[in-house]
Structures are given as structure tokens and as C-alpha cells.
Amino acid sequence: MINYVSLFLYALSINEMRGRDLIVFAATDVVARLALFFGLHTLVYVLSADWYDSFGGDRLIAISVVAPTLARSAYFENVSGVYFYATFVSAMPLYVTAIRQSNVLRKAVEPLPFVVGPFFLAAAIFVATAFLITILAEAILRIQG
């Protein structure tokens, strides 16, 4: 689902280049990526509790373990990290295109070779998203007590 959204935004960005800074599409991808990653994990955990009696069949326990799981996923401490980093490939076309076409970000990568600069900045955006997931998950953990 996350890959589909990234590739859909990439297709939109190609068609919508007239007059817009494409970084809007990359920012939309980051927000969608965060929401979908949290939402899909929650859905899968709740359905696992219902269908397979995981988490003792308790939906609340299933929901309560989403944040701790995702807080450690950026560091590959569980399989959720593998799922997240597997979406990296689908983010790259959108991020690299947005960086190359963005009036703001293009200037940041101009001193670097044409391919390398946008790729490294795109990778940095993806890594920042991974850390943002961790920060949000940690915040949810603190709220949960």
C-alpha cells in the first residue's frame, strides 16, 4: 500500500509539473508513509488478535504494542523495520524527481554530480522519515504511560 501511494504520487508529480514545486509531492509522501505505516500495523495487529488469537485475542493489547514495535523498527530491531526500509525503492523516483525539479532543493544539490546529489538528499529524506516514525512512536509510548 505504501509503495502504491509513492508510485501514484510520482505519476501525479510527472503530470503536475506545471507551476508547482514538486517537493509538495515528496512532503505528501512522507505524511502518507507515516500514517499508512502506523495505520496498517494497527490494522494487522487488531486483525491478528481477532482471527488468530494473537495478543491473547485482546485488541487493546494489540493496539498497545504497535508503538513499541514501531519505535524500534528504524533500528532493525524487529521485522517492521524490514517492511519500512523495503519501501525505500518506491520513494526514490518521487524524491529524486522532486529534488531535481524543486527550486529550493535543487540549489542544495547543485554542487554535487547530477545523479549523486539528488539521490543522497532523497536517501536523507527517507532516513529522516524513519527517525520521525521512531519519534512519533516514542511519543505515543509516553502518552500510553
Protein Blocks (a to p, Z undefined) as FASTA:
>chain_A
ZZmmmmmmmmmmmmmmgopafklmmmmmmmmmmmmmmmmmmmmmmmmmmmnopghlpakl
mmmmmmmmmmmmmnopafklmmmmmmmmmmmmmmmmmmmmpmklmmmmmmpcfklmmmmm
mmmmmmmmmmmmmmmmmmmmmmnZZ
